[in-house]
Amino acid sequence: MKATIQTQGRQFIVEEGDILTINQIQDTETGSTIEIDEVLMVQDGTDAKFGTPTVDGAKVTAKVLENKKDKKIIVFKKKRRKGYARRKGHRQHVSVIKIESIQG
């Protein structure tokens, strides 16, 4: 079974057993279970259900494997010949989740 889900403004095509890295879900601990109700499409073999905008009664259950910080990105600004240069780093908080079941 495949499903297209939307969480935190991003869409993912998932199957059971997939591991995703998404922006951190607030108030979750490692090992907790979350349910994603925003399922846009569910496909089982050749049979597919499309939502307008979501499929009624469909949900995806996922388990939080860990909450961590993503790798650091560097934000560098410079204006030539002005002596202006700024360097900043940023690490986003992310959750690693594993898709356990798709119902729809």
C-alpha positions as CSV (number, residue, x, y, z in Angstrom):
1,M,0.0,0.0,0.0
2,K,1.2,3.5,-0.8
3,A,-0.1,6.9,0.4
4,T,0.6,10.5,-0.2
5,I,0.6,12.4,3.0
6,Q,0.9,16.1,3.9
7,T,2.6,17.1,7.2
8,Q,4.0,20.5,8.1
9,G,3.4,21.9,4.6
10,R,5.3,19.2,2.9
11,Q,4.1,16.2,0.9
12,F,5.6,12.7,1.0
13,I,4.8,9.5,-0.9
14,V,5.2,6.7,1.7
15,E,4.9,2.9,2.1
16,E,4.9,0.8,5.2
17,G,8.4,0.6,6.7
18,D,9.7,3.9,5.1
19,I,11.8,6.1,7.3
20,L,11.3,9.9,6.9
21,T,13.1,12.9,8.3
22,I,10.6,15.8,9.0
23,N,10.6,19.0,11.0
24,Q,10.4,18.2,14.7
25,I,6.9,17.4,15.9
26,Q,6.3,19.2,19.2
27,D,5.7,17.3,22.4
28,T,6.8,13.9,21.1
29,E,9.3,11.5,22.7
30,T,11.4,8.8,21.2
31,G,9.2,5.7,20.8
32,S,5.9,7.5,20.8
33,T,3.3,6.9,18.1
34,I,1.7,9.7,15.9
35,E,-1.2,9.6,13.5
36,I,-1.2,11.7,10.3
37,D,-4.8,12.4,9.2
38,E,-3.9,14.5,6.1
39,V,-3.8,11.7,3.6
40,L,-4.2,13.0,0.0
41,M,-4.1,9.7,-1.8
42,V,-4.2,6.0,-1.0
43,Q,-3.1,3.3,-3.5
44,D,-3.5,-0.4,-3.0
45,G,-2.3,-2.2,-6.1
46,T,-4.2,-0.8,-9.0
47,D,-7.0,0.6,-6.9
48,A,-6.5,4.3,-5.9
49,K,-8.5,6.7,-3.8
50,F,-8.0,10.5,-4.2
51,G,-9.1,13.0,-1.7
52,T,-10.7,16.4,-2.2
53,P,-8.4,17.5,-0.5
54,T,-8.1,14.5,1.9
55,V,-9.3,11.0,1.8
56,D,-12.1,10.4,4.4
57,G,-11.3,7.9,7.1
58,A,-7.7,7.4,5.9
59,K,-4.8,7.7,8.3
60,V,-1.1,6.8,8.6
61,T,0.4,5.6,11.8
62,A,4.1,6.4,12.4
63,K,6.6,5.8,15.2
64,V,9.1,8.4,16.3
65,L,12.5,6.9,16.1
66,E,14.5,9.9,17.4
67,N,14.4,13.7,17.8
68,K,17.7,15.3,16.9
69,K,19.3,18.2,15.2
70,D,20.0,18.1,11.4
71,K,23.4,18.8,9.9
72,K,24.6,22.4,10.1
73,I,24.1,24.8,7.2
74,I,26.2,27.9,6.8
75,V,24.5,31.3,5.9
76,F,27.2,33.6,4.4
77,K,26.5,37.2,3.3
78,K,29.0,39.4,1.7
79,K,29.1,42.7,-0.2
80,R,32.2,43.2,-2.2
81,R,34.5,46.1,-1.7
82,K,32.5,47.2,1.4
83,G,34.2,45.2,4.1
84,Y,30.9,43.5,5.0
85,A,30.9,39.8,5.6
86,R,28.6,37.8,8.0
87,R,28.8,34.1,8.7
88,K,26.1,32.3,10.6
89,G,25.3,28.6,11.1
90,H,21.9,27.0,11.7
91,R,20.8,23.5,12.8
92,Q,17.2,22.5,12.3
93,H,15.4,20.3,14.9
94,V,14.1,17.2,13.1
95,S,12.2,14.0,13.9
96,V,13.0,10.7,12.3
97,I,9.8,8.7,11.9
98,K,9.0,5.2,10.6
99,I,5.7,4.5,8.8
100,E,4.1,1.5,10.6
101,S,0.6,1.3,9.0
102,I,-1.6,2.8,6.3
103,Q,-5.3,2.6,6.7
104,G,-7.7,3.9,4.0
